[in-house]
Amino acid sequence: MAVRNERRTSRWQSTVQALQLGVGLQVVCLALPLLDLWFFGSIEGHVEAAYPEWDASEVALDRNAIVIALLVVGVLGLAGWLAALWAAKRGRAVCATVTTLFVLGMTTVAAVAGAGGDPYDQYVPLWLGSTILVLLALPGITAVLAVWFRGRD
């Protein structure tokens, strides 16, 4: 039985490594909106630029809504990375799970990062949305390529 488990794990080893990197980068992406809220203030500046007539309490409400939305999407993304990692470690439906979660995750992140409305060009500041998108796309693409183009036995 140990040989079978070792083979199953080594079969998906590069996929597991990419997914573990994705989990770590997802945690970084979860921290970015909080760091912006506490230190950088670019989301607040983004809201103030969109609504110059608003007072500080209204700006804070909109800023908090953007940060909370990013955190909710980030937690869901973390759950997706962990589900894909679990599937890869178990060796169960790895291709389907990794590919499906990658497509769903990238679609969600792209929609959140690029969504806008009057008076915003984008709800999320460009640097933050772009950073999150790129940080998560790299290990995601790596995992999908690893799962579909792994060495054949």
C-alpha positions in Angstrom: 0.0 0.0 0.0 2.9 2.4 0.7 4.2 2.0 -2.8 0.8 2.9 -4.3 0.5 6.0 -2.1 4.0 7.0 -3.0 3.3 6.6 -6.7 0.0 8.6 -6.4 1.7 11.4 -4.6 4.8 11.6 -7.0 2.5 11.4 -10.0 1.0 14.8 -9.1 4.0 16.2 -7.3 4.5 19.2 -9.6 0.8 20.0 -9.4 0.9 19.8 -5.6 3.9 22.2 -5.5 2.1 24.7 -7.8 -1.0 24.5 -5.7 0.9 24.9 -2.5 2.5 28.0 -4.0 -1.0 29.2 -4.9 -2.2 28.8 -1.3 0.7 30.9 -0.1 0.1 33.6 -2.7 -3.6 33.6 -1.9 -2.8 34.4 1.7 -0.6 37.3 0.5 -3.6 38.4 -1.7 -5.8 38.3 1.4 -3.4 40.5 3.2 -3.1 43.1 0.5 -6.5 44.8 1.0 -5.9 44.8 4.8 -2.5 46.4 4.4 -4.0 49.0 2.1 -6.8 49.7 4.6 -4.3 50.0 7.5 -1.2 51.6 5.9 -1.4 52.6 2.2 -4.9 54.1 1.8 -5.1 53.7 -1.9 -8.7 52.3 -1.8 -9.7 55.3 0.3 -8.1 57.7 -2.2 -9.8 55.8 -5.0 -13.2 56.4 -3.4 -12.4 60.0 -2.6 -11.5 60.6 -6.2 -14.7 59.1 -7.4 -16.9 60.9 -4.9 -15.2 64.2 -4.0 -18.4 65.6 -2.4 -18.7 62.7 0.2 -17.7 63.2 3.8 -15.3 60.9 5.6 -17.9 58.6 7.0 -19.4 57.9 3.5 -16.0 57.4 2.1 -15.1 54.9 4.9 -18.3 52.9 4.2 -17.6 52.5 0.6 -13.9 51.8 1.3 -14.9 49.1 3.8 -17.4 47.6 1.3 -14.6 47.2 -1.3 -12.2 45.7 1.3 -14.8 43.3 2.5 -15.7 42.2 -1.0 -12.0 41.5 -1.7 -11.7 39.5 1.5 -14.8 37.4 0.7 -13.5 36.6 -2.8 -10.1 35.9 -1.3 -11.5 33.5 1.3 -13.5 31.7 -1.4 -10.3 31.6 -3.5 -8.4 30.1 -0.6 -11.1 27.4 -0.3 -10.7 26.7 -4.0 -6.9 26.3 -3.7 -7.3 24.0 -0.7 -9.9 21.9 -2.5 -7.6 21.5 -5.6 -4.7 20.7 -3.3 -6.8 18.0 -1.5 -7.8 16.5 -4.9 -4.2 16.4 -6.1 -3.0 14.8 -2.9 -5.7 12.2 -3.0 -5.3 11.6 -6.7 -9.0 12.0 -7.4 -10.3 13.8 -10.5 -7.3 16.0 -10.4 -7.5 17.2 -14.0 -11.1 18.2 -13.8 -10.9 19.7 -10.3 -7.8 21.8 -11.0 -8.9 23.0 -14.4 -12.5 23.9 -13.3 -11.4 25.7 -10.2 -8.7 27.6 -12.2 -11.3 28.8 -14.7 -13.9 29.7 -12.0 -11.2 31.5 -9.9 -9.7 33.5 -12.7 -13.1 34.5 -14.0 -14.1 35.7 -10.6 -10.9 37.6 -9.9 -11.0 39.2 -13.4 -14.6 40.2 -12.9 -13.8 41.7 -9.5 -10.6 43.4 -10.6 -12.1 44.8 -13.7 -15.7 45.6 -12.6 -16.6 49.3 -12.6 -19.6 51.5 -12.5 -20.5 55.2 -12.5 -18.4 57.1 -11.3 -15.7 54.4 -11.0 -13.7 53.2 -13.9 -13.0 50.2 -11.6 -14.2 49.5 -8.1 -10.8 48.1 -7.1 -7.7 50.4 -7.6 -5.8 49.3 -10.7 -2.6 48.4 -8.8 -4.4 46.2 -6.3 -6.6 44.4 -8.9 -3.7 43.8 -11.3 -1.4 42.5 -8.5 -4.0 40.1 -7.2 -4.8 38.8 -10.7 -1.1 38.3 -11.7 -0.1 36.7 -8.4 -2.9 34.2 -8.6 -2.7 33.5 -12.4 0.9 32.4 -12.3 0.6 29.4 -9.9 -2.8 28.6 -11.4 -1.5 28.4 -15.0 1.4 26.4 -13.7 -0.9 23.9 -11.9 -3.1 23.5 -15.0 -0.1 22.9 -17.2 1.4 20.5 -14.7 -1.9 18.5 -14.5 -2.4 18.3 -18.2 1.2 17.9 -19.4 2.8 15.8 -16.6 5.2 13.0 -17.5 3.4 9.9 -18.7 4.2 6.5 -17.1 
